[in-house]
Amino acid sequence: MKYVDANQVQKMMGARLLTNRITKVMFLLSTLIGLVVLITLFYQVLSDGLGYINIDFLTNKLSTAPERAGIMGAILGTVWLMVVVAPVTMFLGIGTAIYLEEYATKGRLQSFIQTNISNLAGVPSIVFGILGMTVFVRTMGLGNIVLAGGLTMSLLVLPIVVVASQEALRAVPQFLREASYGMGATKWQTIKKVVLPAAIPGILTGVILALSRAVGETAPLVVIGIPALLIPFPNSIFDKFTVLPMQIYYWTLDSALVAEYANLAAATIVILLLILLIMNSIAVVIRNKFQKRY
């Protein structure tokens, strides 16, 4: 029978407790550093931009004169962009997730598709901009209109929707499917009446978070040549447009020449953050409203 030295055990426990304390302090410092940086940036943006937010700023067109410049065109362009991105992303993303989780046979093809979707989620956004410029702007000849921008941004956020929808479908208990089959329902009836209603909270949360990313992206739109000039308000998906992130980008560049543009960019950032906060809050409300426990 092997005996363990009590002193040795005490030393091992002390080392583990010390490691635990050090790890806890490191994680706390990491969190505090992130919070300090975030609060500092947020305070700087608010202090620079709040004084420039008024009705005229929200309703005026873009102007070369900073005191008359507004972001209504960028707001409308963002809305029209979402009109394209939302249905395309939901239809393709949710449909792909349903196929992979409910219909696809486990094998090489399913594994190949799953692997590529996971890889696409980590591809830099500018690569999707190059793809959009090649396919939609040049090959299809759409130019830098809302439709081309929306399709490009749909490609960007599609992997997010697919992965989120798959996780939501996997979270549905298997016994619900089996009970539906036992009642004589077909596979599609089971998916439509049982699986999807139970997975709606997770699916919609993933969709809204993906749309939030699409609202805040700039690099793909820069690549396909979306302007931030004095263009008319967009009235359809076939018009040229600009969006809030693009306006922030160009005003930040122009601030090197006219300092007041930095304040306009900060004010636009506040509006964009407010839109993102509303979208993420809607995602939380939807999740809490429709979530069911089985």
Wavefront OBJ file of the C-alpha trace (Angstrom):
o trace
v 0.000 0.000 0.000
v 1.404 3.345 -1.099
v 1.339 6.236 1.365
v 1.219 9.894 0.289
v 3.279 12.442 2.159
v 0.984 15.025 3.760
v 3.532 17.802 3.239
v 3.774 16.983 -0.449
v -0.004 17.077 -0.794
v -0.118 20.421 0.978
v 2.531 21.848 -1.341
v 0.623 20.627 -4.397
v -2.610 22.169 -3.135
v -0.822 25.431 -2.382
v 0.646 25.527 -5.900
v -2.759 24.907 -7.441
v -4.406 27.614 -5.340
v -1.641 30.058 -6.282
v -2.069 29.202 -9.969
v -5.809 29.727 -9.634
v -5.344 33.160 -8.034
v -2.826 34.248 -10.676
v -5.116 33.101 -13.481
v -8.070 34.909 -11.910
v -6.081 38.150 -11.630
v -4.897 37.863 -15.240
v -8.430 37.391 -16.547
v -9.672 40.289 -14.411
v -6.924 42.567 -15.744
v -7.754 41.545 -19.315
v -11.397 42.411 -18.749
v -10.562 45.742 -17.100
v -8.185 46.736 -19.908
v -10.864 46.039 -22.508
v -13.475 47.970 -20.529
v -11.174 50.955 -19.988
v -10.343 51.171 -23.700
v -14.023 50.813 -24.644
v -15.183 53.440 -22.145
v -12.435 55.827 -23.257
v -13.368 55.498 -26.927
v -17.066 55.795 -26.136
v -16.510 58.921 -24.053
v -14.344 60.486 -26.776
v -16.958 59.805 -29.454
v -19.797 61.175 -27.326
v -17.901 64.310 -26.328
v -16.953 65.036 -29.951
v -20.229 64.131 -31.616
v -23.211 64.833 -29.361
v -23.080 68.561 -29.972
v -23.511 68.031 -33.724
v -26.560 65.757 -33.566
v -29.770 67.627 -34.370
v -32.714 67.437 -36.746
v -30.824 69.115 -39.572
v -27.937 66.671 -39.232
v -30.336 63.720 -39.422
v -32.403 65.041 -42.357
v -29.984 66.995 -44.563
v -28.131 65.698 -47.581
v -24.377 65.408 -47.774
v -22.661 68.742 -48.300
v -19.171 70.060 -48.860
v -19.904 72.583 -46.111
v -19.618 70.845 -42.710
v -22.225 73.093 -41.107
v -24.856 71.978 -43.661
v -23.879 68.308 -43.972
v -26.367 65.609 -43.032
v -26.643 61.830 -43.053
v -30.162 61.188 -44.348
v -28.757 59.723 -47.566
v -26.507 57.371 -45.597
v -29.400 56.324 -43.342
v -31.632 55.556 -46.329
v -28.777 53.701 -48.022
v -28.291 51.575 -44.895
v -32.016 50.770 -44.815
v -32.075 49.798 -48.495
v -28.963 47.663 -47.980
v -30.774 45.738 -45.232
v -33.779 45.293 -47.542
v -31.493 43.172 -49.735
v -29.323 41.543 -47.084
v -32.098 40.394 -44.717
v -34.216 38.214 -47.063
v -31.240 36.813 -48.992
v -29.370 35.912 -45.825
v -32.389 34.418 -44.062
v -33.511 32.320 -47.028
v -30.084 30.944 -47.935
v -28.702 30.710 -44.407
v -31.660 29.020 -42.738
v -32.240 26.779 -45.758
v -28.612 25.635 -45.708
v -28.774 24.938 -41.984
v -31.967 22.885 -42.361
v -30.417 20.831 -45.153
v -27.205 20.139 -43.242
v -28.918 19.264 -39.960
v -32.106 17.530 -41.091
v -31.560 16.128 -44.580
v -27.861 15.719 -45.371
v -26.426 12.256 -44.861
v -23.391 12.204 -42.614
v -20.447 11.694 -44.885
v -17.759 13.363 -46.947
v -20.082 15.795 -48.733
v -21.684 16.999 -45.518
v -18.279 17.275 -43.847
v -16.874 19.161 -46.852
v -19.717 21.695 -46.823
v -19.534 22.130 -43.047
v -15.782 22.661 -43.115
v -16.001 25.284 -45.842
v -18.773 27.160 -44.046
v -16.655 27.261 -40.891
v -13.668 28.482 -42.898
v -15.727 31.196 -44.591
v -16.717 32.579 -41.183
v -13.051 33.423 -40.578
v -12.262 34.961 -43.978
v -11.405 38.702 -43.820
v -14.272 40.903 -44.954
v -12.207 42.575 -47.673
v -11.982 39.217 -49.481
v -15.776 39.204 -49.794
v -15.505 42.713 -51.204
v -13.131 41.455 -53.916
v -15.544 38.596 -54.657
v -18.485 41.004 -54.861
v -16.573 43.337 -57.168
v -15.634 40.449 -59.467
v -19.021 38.705 -59.589
v -21.696 41.333 -59.037
v -20.079 44.602 -60.130
v -18.066 43.458 -63.153
v -19.287 40.035 -64.334
v -22.993 40.745 -63.819
v -22.559 44.420 -64.654
v -24.604 45.710 -61.732
v -22.217 48.506 -60.815
v -22.060 50.037 -57.351
v -25.797 49.973 -56.663
v -27.736 48.787 -53.616
v -28.332 45.320 -55.084
v -24.618 44.668 -55.654
v -23.721 45.927 -52.190
v -26.502 43.907 -50.571
v -25.494 40.671 -52.282
v -21.869 41.236 -51.303
v -22.762 41.830 -47.662
v -25.045 38.779 -47.756
v -22.060 36.613 -48.670
v -20.154 38.127 -45.763
v -22.712 37.340 -43.055
v -24.138 34.139 -44.545
v -21.738 31.800 -42.647
v -22.760 33.436 -39.363
v -26.447 32.784 -40.029
v -25.776 29.186 -41.116
v -23.735 28.358 -38.003
v -26.189 30.080 -35.628
v -29.155 28.324 -37.261
v -27.414 24.952 -37.063
v -26.758 25.406 -33.360
v -30.395 26.389 -32.808
v -31.617 23.292 -34.683
v -29.254 21.014 -32.769
v -30.589 22.397 -29.485
v -34.090 21.079 -30.258
v -34.506 17.824 -28.283
v -34.576 14.707 -30.437
v -37.609 13.298 -28.623
v -39.750 16.071 -30.116
v -38.908 14.858 -33.600
v -39.540 11.248 -32.619
v -42.901 12.151 -31.080
v -43.904 13.926 -34.280
v -42.883 10.955 -36.425
v -44.805 8.687 -34.061
v -47.937 10.742 -34.697
v -47.565 10.107 -38.423
v -46.073 13.442 -39.496
v -43.720 13.615 -42.476
v -40.184 14.917 -42.163
v -41.076 18.350 -43.581
v -44.162 18.607 -41.377
v -41.986 17.809 -38.373
v -39.441 20.458 -39.353
v -42.112 23.057 -40.100
v -44.416 22.474 -37.138
v -42.059 21.238 -34.418
v -38.368 21.907 -35.063
v -38.468 25.423 -36.518
v -40.836 26.892 -33.892
v -38.576 25.567 -31.153
v -35.447 26.890 -32.905
v -36.836 30.340 -33.779
v -35.221 32.196 -30.823
v -31.715 31.029 -31.676
v -32.198 31.474 -35.422
v -33.578 35.013 -35.187
v -30.910 36.016 -32.683
v -28.208 34.826 -35.074
v -29.856 36.596 -38.016
v -30.114 39.923 -36.202
v -26.534 39.736 -34.949
v -25.398 38.960 -38.504
v -27.348 41.951 -39.822
v -25.704 44.079 -37.135
v -22.332 43.107 -38.533
v -23.491 43.917 -42.058
v -24.616 47.377 -40.907
v -21.191 48.126 -39.449
v -18.935 46.755 -42.211
v -16.968 49.088 -44.467
v -14.180 47.178 -46.222
v -16.343 45.216 -48.740
v -18.185 48.383 -49.754
v -14.935 50.281 -50.224
v -13.685 47.545 -52.559
v -16.801 47.542 -54.764
v -16.603 51.333 -55.033
v -19.517 52.636 -52.968
v -19.229 56.449 -53.020
v -19.736 58.999 -50.257
v -20.342 61.943 -52.595
v -23.279 64.280 -53.096
v -25.524 61.636 -54.664
v -29.364 61.711 -54.595
v -31.288 59.755 -51.990
v -31.684 56.081 -53.047
v -35.264 55.125 -53.882
v -34.808 51.477 -54.890
v -32.300 48.642 -54.864
v -31.098 49.738 -58.314
v -29.885 53.189 -57.209
v -26.412 54.213 -56.152
v -26.071 54.664 -52.424
v -23.839 55.181 -49.445
v -24.121 53.884 -45.892
v -23.251 55.139 -42.430
v -19.890 53.281 -42.099
v -18.781 54.625 -45.488
v -19.701 58.150 -44.452
v -17.729 57.755 -41.236
v -14.758 56.462 -43.219
v -14.672 59.368 -45.677
v -15.333 62.040 -43.063
v -12.475 60.631 -41.009
v -10.184 60.980 -44.027
v -11.453 64.511 -44.720
v -10.782 65.540 -41.116
v -7.097 65.862 -42.055
v -8.118 68.869 -44.173
v -11.095 70.216 -42.219
v -11.066 69.461 -38.498
v -14.850 69.791 -38.190
v -15.335 66.623 -40.245
v -13.957 64.647 -37.280
v -16.908 65.880 -35.205
v -19.338 64.920 -37.969
v -17.769 61.448 -38.097
v -18.131 61.141 -34.306
v -21.797 62.175 -34.513
v -22.395 59.564 -37.206
v -20.696 56.943 -35.047
v -23.129 57.754 -32.235
v -26.095 57.236 -34.592
v -24.614 53.975 -35.886
v -23.998 52.726 -32.342
v -27.582 53.588 -31.453
v -28.875 51.586 -34.433
v -26.690 48.605 -33.485
v -27.838 48.836 -29.864
v -31.474 48.786 -30.972
v -30.885 45.788 -33.257
v -29.087 43.821 -30.547
v -31.796 44.721 -28.031
v -34.408 43.400 -30.450
v -32.443 40.150 -30.668
v -32.498 39.821 -26.876
v -36.228 40.593 -26.706
v -37.021 38.038 -29.421
v -34.950 35.392 -27.690
v -36.628 36.009 -24.338
v -40.125 36.244 -25.842
v -40.108 33.089 -27.919
v -37.756 30.915 -25.935
v -39.364 27.704 -24.719
v -38.056 25.079 -22.360
v -38.582 21.407 -22.965
l 1 2 3 4 5 6 7 8 9 10 11 12 13 14 15 16 17 18 19 20 21 22 23 24 25 26 27 28 29 30 31 32 33 34 35 36 37 38 39 40 41 42 43 44 45 46 47 48 49 50 51 52 53 54 55 56 57 58 59 60 61 62 63 64 65 66 67 68 69 70 71 72 73 74 75 76 77 78 79 80 81 82 83 84 85 86 87 88 89 90 91 92 93 94 95 96 97 98 99 100 101 102 103 104 105 106 107 108 109 110 111 112 113 114 115 116 117 118 119 120 121 122 123 124 125 126 127 128 129 130 131 132 133 134 135 136 137 138 139 140 141 142 143 144 145 146 147 148 149 150 151 152 153 154 155 156 157 158 159 160 161 162 163 164 165 166 167 168 169 170 171 172 173 174 175 176 177 178 179 180 181 182 183 184 185 186 187 188 189 190 191 192 193 194 195 196 197 198 199 200 201 202 203 204 205 206 207 208 209 210 211 212 213 214 215 216 217 218 219 220 221 222 223 224 225 226 227 228 229 230 231 232 233 234 235 236 237 238 239 240 241 242 243 244 245 246 247 248 249 250 251 252 253 254 255 256 257 258 259 260 261 262 263 264 265 266 267 268 269 270 271 272 273 274 275 276 277 278 279 280 281 282 283 284 285 286 287 288 289 290 291 292 293 294
